[in-house]
Structure formats: structure tokens, C-alpha cells
Amino acid sequence: MPSNPSSATPSPISVTVEVEYLTAQSDPSSNNYAFAYRITVTNHGSETLQLLSRHWLITDGDQRQREVTGLGVVGEQPYIGPGQSYQYTSGVVLDTAIGTMQGSYQLVSSDNRSIEAPIAPFLLAAPNQVN
């Protein structure tokens, strides 16, 4: 019998993203487009989780991709209690005026269960690039 993906246990973590184009830090004449992104990680579960690592796939407008992996986020491996959120801001520079990011966070519960929290693709776009 085929498996039913909708029966999988949903992640207790949700991730929301806000993006800002950084005009003052960008130089389009040199193909440098700077973006800040604010991430909010919310724990909807019943136990405290620790964010251990991150994985990003960054794709620019020419479909060039780069992967970024590392421990924690902005130098921290935060604990996120039930009903709590953790927020941080980071940034990325692209060679094109438009691109996307997507990825996941790896978290662990107090009893060492691994949890992967997907980060849906989000758009990075300089002003007037998208109608």
C-alpha cells in the first residue's frame, strides 16, 4: 500500500521570513545586491527544542546555486520553549537583482529526537524587479 504523506507527523516548528532590500549596502553597477532577512522560528509543540544547525540553498537570477550549512544561527544555538519564538536577522548578497532562498533547520528535543523544520522558498528582489 502506498504511503500517505499527509499522515506524517507535522513539524512542531514554523518558520516565517521577512525580507528587506538594503539599498545603501548594494551596488548594482558592480552586481552586488544586498538583502536582510528576519527569521521567526516558533515552537508550537509541548517541549523545549534546541536549534542546532541550518542548511540554506541560495539561488540567484542566473540559476547559480550555493549551499550554506553551519551550526546554529548568528552564532547561537537557541533553546525555544513551548509557545515561544526566536527571532534573528541576517543577510545575503547576490550577484543578481533577484533570487530565492530555501532550506531547513535541524533541532533536537530534550530526549535527543531530531526534528527538521523546512524553510519554504522565499523571494529576494531589488525594487521594481517583480510586477
PyMOL commands that place a pseudoatom at each C-alpha (Angstrom):
pseudoatom trace, name=CA, resn=MET, resi=1, chain=A, elem=C, hetatm=0, pos=[0.000, 0.000, 0.000]
pseudoatom trace, name=CA, resn=PRO, resi=2, chain=A, elem=C, hetatm=0, pos=[1.462, 3.427, -0.887]
pseudoatom trace, name=CA, resn=SER, resi=3, chain=A, elem=C, hetatm=0, pos=[2.318, 5.706, 1.976]
pseudoatom trace, name=CA, resn=ASN, resi=4, chain=A, elem=C, hetatm=0, pos=[0.185, 8.747, 2.603]
pseudoatom trace, name=CA, resn=PRO, resi=5, chain=A, elem=C, hetatm=0, pos=[2.429, 11.815, 3.027]
pseudoatom trace, name=CA, resn=SER, resi=6, chain=A, elem=C, hetatm=0, pos=[-0.362, 13.710, 4.771]
pseudoatom trace, name=CA, resn=SER, resi=7, chain=A, elem=C, hetatm=0, pos=[-0.253, 11.196, 7.615]
pseudoatom trace, name=CA, resn=ALA, resi=8, chain=A, elem=C, hetatm=0, pos=[3.305, 12.208, 8.532]
pseudoatom trace, name=CA, resn=THR, resi=9, chain=A, elem=C, hetatm=0, pos=[3.679, 13.969, 11.844]
pseudoatom trace, name=CA, resn=PRO, resi=10, chain=A, elem=C, hetatm=0, pos=[3.850, 17.699, 11.156]
pseudoatom trace, name=CA, resn=SER, resi=11, chain=A, elem=C, hetatm=0, pos=[6.806, 19.647, 12.467]
pseudoatom trace, name=CA, resn=PRO, resi=12, chain=A, elem=C, hetatm=0, pos=[6.103, 21.458, 15.744]
pseudoatom trace, name=CA, resn=ILE, resi=13, chain=A, elem=C, hetatm=0, pos=[8.161, 24.345, 14.347]
pseudoatom trace, name=CA, resn=SER, resi=14, chain=A, elem=C, hetatm=0, pos=[7.018, 27.068, 11.966]
pseudoatom trace, name=CA, resn=VAL, resi=15, chain=A, elem=C, hetatm=0, pos=[9.359, 29.497, 10.245]
pseudoatom trace, name=CA, resn=THR, resi=16, chain=A, elem=C, hetatm=0, pos=[8.357, 32.900, 8.881]
pseudoatom trace, name=CA, resn=VAL, resi=17, chain=A, elem=C, hetatm=0, pos=[10.576, 35.242, 6.884]
pseudoatom trace, name=CA, resn=GLU, resi=18, chain=A, elem=C, hetatm=0, pos=[10.556, 38.985, 6.187]
pseudoatom trace, name=CA, resn=VAL, resi=19, chain=A, elem=C, hetatm=0, pos=[12.953, 40.319, 3.518]
pseudoatom trace, name=CA, resn=GLU, resi=20, chain=A, elem=C, hetatm=0, pos=[14.331, 43.828, 3.026]
pseudoatom trace, name=CA, resn=TYR, resi=21, chain=A, elem=C, hetatm=0, pos=[16.467, 45.111, 0.149]
pseudoatom trace, name=CA, resn=LEU, resi=22, chain=A, elem=C, hetatm=0, pos=[19.413, 47.105, 1.506]
pseudoatom trace, name=CA, resn=THR, resi=23, chain=A, elem=C, hetatm=0, pos=[19.839, 49.997, -0.922]
pseudoatom trace, name=CA, resn=ALA, resi=24, chain=A, elem=C, hetatm=0, pos=[22.729, 51.600, 0.991]
pseudoatom trace, name=CA, resn=GLN, resi=25, chain=A, elem=C, hetatm=0, pos=[24.723, 48.340, 1.025]
pseudoatom trace, name=CA, resn=SER, resi=26, chain=A, elem=C, hetatm=0, pos=[24.016, 47.428, -2.602]
pseudoatom trace, name=CA, resn=ASP, resi=27, chain=A, elem=C, hetatm=0, pos=[25.977, 48.432, -5.703]
pseudoatom trace, name=CA, resn=PRO, resi=28, chain=A, elem=C, hetatm=0, pos=[24.066, 47.377, -8.823]
pseudoatom trace, name=CA, resn=SER, resi=29, chain=A, elem=C, hetatm=0, pos=[26.858, 48.702, -11.088]
pseudoatom trace, name=CA, resn=SER, resi=30, chain=A, elem=C, hetatm=0, pos=[29.114, 46.021, -9.534]
pseudoatom trace, name=CA, resn=ASN, resi=31, chain=A, elem=C, hetatm=0, pos=[26.395, 43.344, -9.477]
pseudoatom trace, name=CA, resn=ASN, resi=32, chain=A, elem=C, hetatm=0, pos=[26.086, 43.435, -5.683]
pseudoatom trace, name=CA, resn=TYR, resi=33, chain=A, elem=C, hetatm=0, pos=[22.545, 43.282, -4.312]
pseudoatom trace, name=CA, resn=ALA, resi=34, chain=A, elem=C, hetatm=0, pos=[22.307, 43.118, -0.516]
pseudoatom trace, name=CA, resn=PHE, resi=35, chain=A, elem=C, hetatm=0, pos=[19.310, 41.762, 1.371]
pseudoatom trace, name=CA, resn=ALA, resi=36, chain=A, elem=C, hetatm=0, pos=[18.464, 41.404, 5.041]
pseudoatom trace, name=CA, resn=TYR, resi=37, chain=A, elem=C, hetatm=0, pos=[16.092, 38.705, 6.186]
pseudoatom trace, name=CA, resn=ARG, resi=38, chain=A, elem=C, hetatm=0, pos=[14.371, 38.449, 9.550]
pseudoatom trace, name=CA, resn=ILE, resi=39, chain=A, elem=C, hetatm=0, pos=[13.521, 34.928, 10.612]
pseudoatom trace, name=CA, resn=THR, resi=40, chain=A, elem=C, hetatm=0, pos=[10.996, 33.992, 13.292]
pseudoatom trace, name=CA, resn=VAL, resi=41, chain=A, elem=C, hetatm=0, pos=[11.107, 30.388, 14.491]
pseudoatom trace, name=CA, resn=THR, resi=42, chain=A, elem=C, hetatm=0, pos=[8.059, 29.427, 16.576]
pseudoatom trace, name=CA, resn=ASN, resi=43, chain=A, elem=C, hetatm=0, pos=[7.702, 26.274, 18.665]
pseudoatom trace, name=CA, resn=HIS, resi=44, chain=A, elem=C, hetatm=0, pos=[4.098, 25.036, 18.547]
pseudoatom trace, name=CA, resn=GLY, resi=45, chain=A, elem=C, hetatm=0, pos=[4.974, 21.815, 20.349]
pseudoatom trace, name=CA, resn=SER, resi=46, chain=A, elem=C, hetatm=0, pos=[4.832, 20.831, 24.001]
pseudoatom trace, name=CA, resn=GLU, resi=47, chain=A, elem=C, hetatm=0, pos=[8.561, 20.558, 24.719]
pseudoatom trace, name=CA, resn=THR, resi=48, chain=A, elem=C, hetatm=0, pos=[11.617, 22.779, 24.555]
pseudoatom trace, name=CA, resn=LEU, resi=49, chain=A, elem=C, hetatm=0, pos=[13.707, 22.348, 21.403]
pseudoatom trace, name=CA, resn=GLN, resi=50, chain=A, elem=C, hetatm=0, pos=[17.240, 23.466, 20.606]
pseudoatom trace, name=CA, resn=LEU, resi=51, chain=A, elem=C, hetatm=0, pos=[18.111, 24.766, 17.160]
pseudoatom trace, name=CA, resn=LEU, resi=52, chain=A, elem=C, hetatm=0, pos=[21.386, 23.030, 16.322]
pseudoatom trace, name=CA, resn=SER, resi=53, chain=A, elem=C, hetatm=0, pos=[22.144, 23.823, 12.690]
pseudoatom trace, name=CA, resn=ARG, resi=54, chain=A, elem=C, hetatm=0, pos=[20.968, 25.355, 9.434]
pseudoatom trace, name=CA, resn=HIS, resi=55, chain=A, elem=C, hetatm=0, pos=[21.053, 24.493, 5.754]
pseudoatom trace, name=CA, resn=TRP, resi=56, chain=A, elem=C, hetatm=0, pos=[20.386, 27.092, 3.050]
pseudoatom trace, name=CA, resn=LEU, resi=57, chain=A, elem=C, hetatm=0, pos=[20.143, 26.798, -0.715]
pseudoatom trace, name=CA, resn=ILE, resi=58, chain=A, elem=C, hetatm=0, pos=[20.580, 30.240, -2.283]
pseudoatom trace, name=CA, resn=THR, resi=59, chain=A, elem=C, hetatm=0, pos=[19.744, 30.640, -5.977]
pseudoatom trace, name=CA, resn=ASP, resi=60, chain=A, elem=C, hetatm=0, pos=[20.421, 33.839, -7.914]
pseudoatom trace, name=CA, resn=GLY, resi=61, chain=A, elem=C, hetatm=0, pos=[18.602, 35.096, -11.007]
pseudoatom trace, name=CA, resn=ASP, resi=62, chain=A, elem=C, hetatm=0, pos=[21.056, 33.262, -13.295]
pseudoatom trace, name=CA, resn=GLN, resi=63, chain=A, elem=C, hetatm=0, pos=[20.183, 29.963, -11.526]
pseudoatom trace, name=CA, resn=ARG, resi=64, chain=A, elem=C, hetatm=0, pos=[23.614, 29.766, -9.877]
pseudoatom trace, name=CA, resn=GLN, resi=65, chain=A, elem=C, hetatm=0, pos=[23.243, 27.998, -6.558]
pseudoatom trace, name=CA, resn=ARG, resi=66, chain=A, elem=C, hetatm=0, pos=[25.270, 27.948, -3.386]
pseudoatom trace, name=CA, resn=GLU, resi=67, chain=A, elem=C, hetatm=0, pos=[24.724, 25.961, -0.246]
pseudoatom trace, name=CA, resn=VAL, resi=68, chain=A, elem=C, hetatm=0, pos=[25.369, 27.266, 3.237]
pseudoatom trace, name=CA, resn=THR, resi=69, chain=A, elem=C, hetatm=0, pos=[25.456, 24.968, 6.238]
pseudoatom trace, name=CA, resn=GLY, resi=70, chain=A, elem=C, hetatm=0, pos=[26.594, 25.587, 9.761]
pseudoatom trace, name=CA, resn=LEU, resi=71, chain=A, elem=C, hetatm=0, pos=[25.984, 25.291, 13.445]
pseudoatom trace, name=CA, resn=GLY, resi=72, chain=A, elem=C, hetatm=0, pos=[23.204, 27.377, 14.913]
pseudoatom trace, name=CA, resn=VAL, resi=73, chain=A, elem=C, hetatm=0, pos=[22.156, 30.771, 13.605]
pseudoatom trace, name=CA, resn=VAL, resi=74, chain=A, elem=C, hetatm=0, pos=[24.027, 34.080, 14.047]
pseudoatom trace, name=CA, resn=GLY, resi=75, chain=A, elem=C, hetatm=0, pos=[26.460, 32.344, 16.409]
pseudoatom trace, name=CA, resn=GLU, resi=76, chain=A, elem=C, hetatm=0, pos=[23.769, 30.907, 18.681]
pseudoatom trace, name=CA, resn=GLN, resi=77, chain=A, elem=C, hetatm=0, pos=[22.109, 27.532, 19.228]
pseudoatom trace, name=CA, resn=PRO, resi=78, chain=A, elem=C, hetatm=0, pos=[18.979, 28.808, 20.970]
pseudoatom trace, name=CA, resn=TYR, resi=79, chain=A, elem=C, hetatm=0, pos=[16.508, 26.864, 23.059]
pseudoatom trace, name=CA, resn=ILE, resi=80, chain=A, elem=C, hetatm=0, pos=[12.897, 27.562, 22.093]
pseudoatom trace, name=CA, resn=GLY, resi=81, chain=A, elem=C, hetatm=0, pos=[10.293, 26.683, 24.701]
pseudoatom trace, name=CA, resn=PRO, resi=82, chain=A, elem=C, hetatm=0, pos=[6.715, 25.588, 24.036]
pseudoatom trace, name=CA, resn=GLY, resi=83, chain=A, elem=C, hetatm=0, pos=[4.713, 28.502, 22.621]
pseudoatom trace, name=CA, resn=GLN, resi=84, chain=A, elem=C, hetatm=0, pos=[7.857, 30.639, 22.310]
pseudoatom trace, name=CA, resn=SER, resi=85, chain=A, elem=C, hetatm=0, pos=[9.533, 32.202, 19.298]
pseudoatom trace, name=CA, resn=TYR, resi=86, chain=A, elem=C, hetatm=0, pos=[13.137, 33.007, 18.490]
pseudoatom trace, name=CA, resn=GLN, resi=87, chain=A, elem=C, hetatm=0, pos=[13.891, 35.829, 16.068]
pseudoatom trace, name=CA, resn=TYR, resi=88, chain=A, elem=C, hetatm=0, pos=[17.102, 36.901, 14.360]
pseudoatom trace, name=CA, resn=THR, resi=89, chain=A, elem=C, hetatm=0, pos=[18.233, 38.956, 11.387]
pseudoatom trace, name=CA, resn=SER, resi=90, chain=A, elem=C, hetatm=0, pos=[20.918, 38.021, 8.896]
pseudoatom trace, name=CA, resn=GLY, resi=91, chain=A, elem=C, hetatm=0, pos=[21.778, 38.878, 5.330]
pseudoatom trace, name=CA, resn=VAL, resi=92, chain=A, elem=C, hetatm=0, pos=[22.915, 37.726, 1.932]
pseudoatom trace, name=CA, resn=VAL, resi=93, chain=A, elem=C, hetatm=0, pos=[24.475, 39.399, -1.115]
pseudoatom trace, name=CA, resn=LEU, resi=94, chain=A, elem=C, hetatm=0, pos=[23.546, 38.249, -4.615]
pseudoatom trace, name=CA, resn=ASP, resi=95, chain=A, elem=C, hetatm=0, pos=[25.165, 38.928, -7.992]
pseudoatom trace, name=CA, resn=THR, resi=96, chain=A, elem=C, hetatm=0, pos=[21.711, 39.466, -9.499]
pseudoatom trace, name=CA, resn=ALA, resi=97, chain=A, elem=C, hetatm=0, pos=[18.769, 41.711, -8.577]
pseudoatom trace, name=CA, resn=ILE, resi=98, chain=A, elem=C, hetatm=0, pos=[16.529, 38.733, -7.899]
pseudoatom trace, name=CA, resn=GLY, resi=99, chain=A, elem=C, hetatm=0, pos=[16.902, 35.296, -6.344]
pseudoatom trace, name=CA, resn=THR, resi=100, chain=A, elem=C, hetatm=0, pos=[15.492, 32.866, -3.818]
pseudoatom trace, name=CA, resn=MET, resi=101, chain=A, elem=C, hetatm=0, pos=[16.459, 31.153, -0.589]
pseudoatom trace, name=CA, resn=GLN, resi=102, chain=A, elem=C, hetatm=0, pos=[15.132, 27.983, 0.983]
pseudoatom trace, name=CA, resn=GLY, resi=103, chain=A, elem=C, hetatm=0, pos=[16.376, 25.442, 3.439]
pseudoatom trace, name=CA, resn=SER, resi=104, chain=A, elem=C, hetatm=0, pos=[15.855, 23.882, 6.828]
pseudoatom trace, name=CA, resn=TYR, resi=105, chain=A, elem=C, hetatm=0, pos=[16.784, 23.985, 10.485]
pseudoatom trace, name=CA, resn=GLN, resi=106, chain=A, elem=C, hetatm=0, pos=[17.799, 20.932, 12.437]
pseudoatom trace, name=CA, resn=LEU, resi=107, chain=A, elem=C, hetatm=0, pos=[16.558, 20.886, 16.013]
pseudoatom trace, name=CA, resn=VAL, resi=108, chain=A, elem=C, hetatm=0, pos=[16.744, 18.419, 18.878]
pseudoatom trace, name=CA, resn=SER, resi=109, chain=A, elem=C, hetatm=0, pos=[14.345, 17.660, 21.713]
pseudoatom trace, name=CA, resn=SER, resi=110, chain=A, elem=C, hetatm=0, pos=[15.337, 17.079, 25.334]
pseudoatom trace, name=CA, resn=ASP, resi=111, chain=A, elem=C, hetatm=0, pos=[15.205, 13.314, 24.691]
pseudoatom trace, name=CA, resn=ASN, resi=112, chain=A, elem=C, hetatm=0, pos=[17.527, 13.688, 21.638]
pseudoatom trace, name=CA, resn=ARG, resi=113, chain=A, elem=C, hetatm=0, pos=[14.881, 13.275, 18.943]
pseudoatom trace, name=CA, resn=SER, resi=114, chain=A, elem=C, hetatm=0, pos=[15.912, 15.052, 15.750]
pseudoatom trace, name=CA, resn=ILE, resi=115, chain=A, elem=C, hetatm=0, pos=[13.423, 17.400, 14.149]
pseudoatom trace, name=CA, resn=GLU, resi=116, chain=A, elem=C, hetatm=0, pos=[13.824, 19.027, 10.754]
pseudoatom trace, name=CA, resn=ALA, resi=117, chain=A, elem=C, hetatm=0, pos=[11.973, 22.295, 10.190]
pseudoatom trace, name=CA, resn=PRO, resi=118, chain=A, elem=C, hetatm=0, pos=[11.697, 23.160, 6.496]
pseudoatom trace, name=CA, resn=ILE, resi=119, chain=A, elem=C, hetatm=0, pos=[12.041, 26.755, 5.343]
pseudoatom trace, name=CA, resn=ALA, resi=120, chain=A, elem=C, hetatm=0, pos=[9.863, 27.347, 2.283]
pseudoatom trace, name=CA, resn=PRO, resi=121, chain=A, elem=C, hetatm=0, pos=[11.415, 29.209, -0.658]
pseudoatom trace, name=CA, resn=PHE, resi=122, chain=A, elem=C, hetatm=0, pos=[11.272, 32.974, -0.326]
pseudoatom trace, name=CA, resn=LEU, resi=123, chain=A, elem=C, hetatm=0, pos=[11.988, 35.725, -2.826]
pseudoatom trace, name=CA, resn=LEU, resi=124, chain=A, elem=C, hetatm=0, pos=[14.903, 38.152, -2.714]
pseudoatom trace, name=CA, resn=ALA, resi=125, chain=A, elem=C, hetatm=0, pos=[14.195, 41.013, -5.133]
pseudoatom trace, name=CA, resn=ALA, resi=126, chain=A, elem=C, hetatm=0, pos=[15.505, 44.539, -5.559]
pseudoatom trace, name=CA, resn=PRO, resi=127, chain=A, elem=C, hetatm=0, pos=[12.767, 47.170, -6.023]
pseudoatom trace, name=CA, resn=ASN, resi=128, chain=A, elem=C, hetatm=0, pos=[10.876, 47.134, -9.337]
pseudoatom trace, name=CA, resn=GLN, resi=129, chain=A, elem=C, hetatm=0, pos=[12.115, 43.635, -10.271]
pseudoatom trace, name=CA, resn=VAL, resi=130, chain=A, elem=C, hetatm=0, pos=[8.807, 41.851, -9.786]
pseudoatom trace, name=CA, resn=ASN, resi=131, chain=A, elem=C, hetatm=0, pos=[5.455, 43.072, -11.081]
for i in range(1, 131): cmd.bond("trace and resi %d" % i, "trace and resi %d" % (i + 1))
show_as sticks, trace
zoom trace
